[in-house]
Amino acid sequence: MVVKMYFLSSEHNPPHIHVVYGEYLGVLDIRTTNMLEGDLPSKALKIAQEWTAKHCNELIKMWETENIYELPPIV
């Protein structure tokens, strides 16, 4: 799984991340971990949601400051 955060003018609230899992993609709300759009398989979605919840504060900080730093990998 690869987690991406974009800072393009087309990006919008709520704060969210893009999760790529092979040919699948999901967009997760950072605060609620709900999938806003995408087609992640349920097992991958659950793993991504757990990781997002665990790193919520860091992800929100990155979203607000546009300062990206490395977080522990999804395991």
C-alpha positions in Angstrom: 0.0 0.0 0.0 1.1 3.5 -0.8 -0.3 6.5 1.0 -0.2 9.9 -0.8 -1.2 13.4 0.1 -1.5 16.1 -2.5 -1.4 19.9 -2.1 -2.8 20.9 -5.5 -5.4 23.7 -5.9 -7.9 21.0 -6.9 -7.5 19.3 -3.5 -10.3 20.1 -1.0 -11.6 19.5 2.5 -12.1 17.4 4.4 -8.4 16.5 5.0 -7.8 13.2 3.3 -5.2 10.8 2.0 -5.1 8.7 -1.2 -4.3 5.0 -0.7 -3.1 3.0 -3.6 -3.3 -0.8 -3.3 -2.2 -2.5 -6.6 -4.9 -1.4 -9.1 -7.2 -0.2 -6.4 -7.5 3.4 -5.0 -9.3 4.8 -2.0 -9.6 8.3 -0.6 -9.9 8.3 3.2 -11.0 11.1 5.4 -8.2 11.5 7.9 -10.4 12.4 10.9 -13.1 9.7 10.4 -11.1 7.2 8.3 -14.3 6.8 6.2 -13.6 6.0 2.5 -14.8 9.1 0.6 -14.4 7.5 -2.8 -12.7 4.5 -4.3 -12.7 0.8 -4.6 -10.3 -0.6 -2.0 -11.0 -4.3 -1.0 -12.5 -4.6 2.5 -9.3 -6.1 4.0 -7.1 -3.4 2.5 -9.6 -0.7 3.6 -9.5 -2.0 7.2 -5.7 -1.9 7.3 -5.6 1.6 5.8 -8.2 2.8 8.3 -6.3 1.4 11.3 -3.1 3.1 10.1 -4.9 6.4 9.4 -6.4 6.4 12.9 -3.1 5.6 14.5 -1.4 8.5 12.7 -4.3 10.9 12.6 -2.6 13.8 14.4 0.5 13.6 12.3 -1.5 13.5 9.1 -3.6 16.5 10.1 -0.5 18.4 10.9 0.9 17.6 7.5 -2.3 18.6 5.8 -2.4 22.0 7.7 1.3 22.8 7.2 1.9 21.2 3.8 5.1 19.9 5.4 5.4 16.2 4.6 7.6 13.8 6.6 7.9 10.0 6.7 5.6 8.0 8.9 6.0 4.3 9.8 4.9 2.0 7.0 1.6 0.2 6.9 2.2 -3.4 8.2 
